[in-house]
Amino acid sequence: MSTEVLAEHMNITEMQATLEQAERKFRRACDQIVFLNERLSGCQFRYKKARNNNRKSFRYPLRMRLAVVEGIRDMYYDYATKKVEEIEHLRKVLTAYVIDDIYMSDDEPAFHENK
């Protein structure tokens, strides 16, 4: 179910909980991306060292590991991008509800002039 459809059937507290959960998942994905970048850096260092020392038996497994770590990192990046889009949408919807709620509840102006 898409975020737009979910937002139509949720109340404000459910949307806030969904937003908090999406933000938590986004932060976790970012932490994983940082970890995988560090892991990738280590693998690249070992691969370059094996290539410079002409250690062909080590190069293939290291190339495979590099490919796997890059693939996992790219998937986390895609996931984080989708979470950002979900977060932006939920914030827009919540802001619209809050603004509508403020205007709907203000039957009288908040500021009265003394005449």
C-alpha positions as CSV (number, residue, x, y, z in Angstrom):
1,M,0.0,0.0,0.0
2,S,1.5,3.4,-1.0
3,T,2.1,6.2,1.5
4,E,-0.6,8.4,-0.1
5,V,-3.3,5.7,0.4
6,L,-2.1,5.1,3.9
7,A,-2.1,8.8,4.8
8,E,-5.8,9.0,3.7
9,H,-6.9,6.3,6.2
10,M,-4.8,7.3,9.2
11,N,-5.4,9.7,11.9
12,I,-2.8,12.2,13.0
13,T,-1.3,10.1,15.8
14,E,-0.9,7.1,13.5
15,M,0.8,9.3,10.9
16,Q,3.1,10.7,13.6
17,A,4.0,7.2,14.7
18,T,4.6,6.1,11.1
19,L,6.7,9.2,10.5
20,E,8.9,8.4,13.6
21,Q,9.3,4.8,12.5
22,A,10.3,5.9,9.0
23,E,12.8,8.4,10.4
24,R,14.2,5.6,12.7
25,K,14.6,3.2,9.7
26,F,16.2,6.0,7.6
27,R,18.8,6.7,10.3
28,R,19.5,3.0,10.7
29,A,20.0,2.7,6.9
30,C,22.4,5.7,6.9
31,D,24.4,4.0,9.7
32,Q,24.6,0.8,7.6
33,I,25.7,2.8,4.6
34,V,28.5,4.4,6.6
35,F,29.6,1.0,7.9
36,L,29.5,-0.5,4.4
37,N,31.6,2.4,3.0
38,E,34.2,1.6,5.7
39,R,34.1,-2.1,4.8
40,L,34.4,-1.2,1.1
41,S,37.4,1.0,1.8
42,G,39.1,-1.9,3.6
43,C,38.4,-4.3,0.8
44,Q,39.7,-1.9,-1.8
45,F,42.9,-1.5,0.2
46,R,43.5,-5.3,0.4
47,Y,42.6,-5.7,-3.3
48,K,45.1,-3.0,-4.3
49,K,47.8,-4.6,-2.1
50,A,47.2,-8.0,-3.6
51,R,47.3,-6.5,-7.2
52,N,50.5,-4.7,-6.5
53,N,52.1,-7.8,-5.0
54,N,50.8,-9.9,-8.0
55,R,48.9,-12.2,-5.7
56,K,46.3,-13.5,-8.2
57,S,44.9,-16.1,-5.8
58,F,43.8,-13.4,-3.5
59,R,42.5,-11.0,-6.1
60,Y,39.4,-12.9,-7.3
61,P,37.8,-13.4,-3.8
62,L,38.5,-9.8,-3.0
63,R,36.9,-8.7,-6.2
64,M,33.9,-10.8,-5.4
65,R,33.7,-9.3,-1.9
66,L,34.0,-5.8,-3.3
67,A,31.1,-6.5,-5.7
68,V,28.9,-7.9,-2.9
69,V,29.6,-5.1,-0.5
70,E,29.0,-2.5,-3.3
71,G,25.7,-4.2,-4.1
72,I,24.5,-4.3,-0.5
73,R,25.5,-0.6,-0.1
74,D,23.6,0.3,-3.2
75,M,20.5,-1.5,-2.0
76,Y,20.7,0.4,1.3
77,Y,21.1,3.6,-0.6
78,D,17.9,2.9,-2.6
79,Y,16.1,2.0,0.6
80,A,17.2,5.2,2.3
81,T,16.1,7.2,-0.7
82,K,12.6,5.6,-0.5
83,K,12.4,6.3,3.2
84,V,13.3,10.0,2.6
85,E,10.5,10.3,0.0
86,E,8.1,8.6,2.5
87,I,9.2,11.0,5.3
88,E,8.8,14.1,3.1
89,H,5.3,13.0,2.1
90,L,4.2,12.2,5.7
91,R,5.6,15.6,6.8
92,K,3.6,17.4,4.0
93,V,0.4,15.6,5.0
94,L,0.9,16.2,8.7
95,T,1.7,19.9,8.1
96,A,-1.5,20.2,5.9
97,Y,-3.6,18.6,8.7
98,V,-2.1,20.8,11.3
99,I,-2.6,24.0,9.3
100,D,-6.2,22.9,8.4
101,D,-6.8,22.1,12.1
102,I,-5.6,25.5,13.1
103,Y,-7.8,27.3,10.6
104,M,-10.9,25.1,11.3
105,S,-10.6,25.6,15.1
106,D,-10.2,29.4,14.9
107,D,-13.8,30.5,14.7
108,E,-12.8,33.8,16.3
109,P,-9.6,35.7,15.5
110,A,-6.8,35.3,18.1
111,F,-6.2,39.0,18.2
112,H,-9.0,41.4,19.1
113,E,-8.7,45.1,18.7
114,N,-10.1,47.3,21.3
115,K,-12.2,50.0,19.6
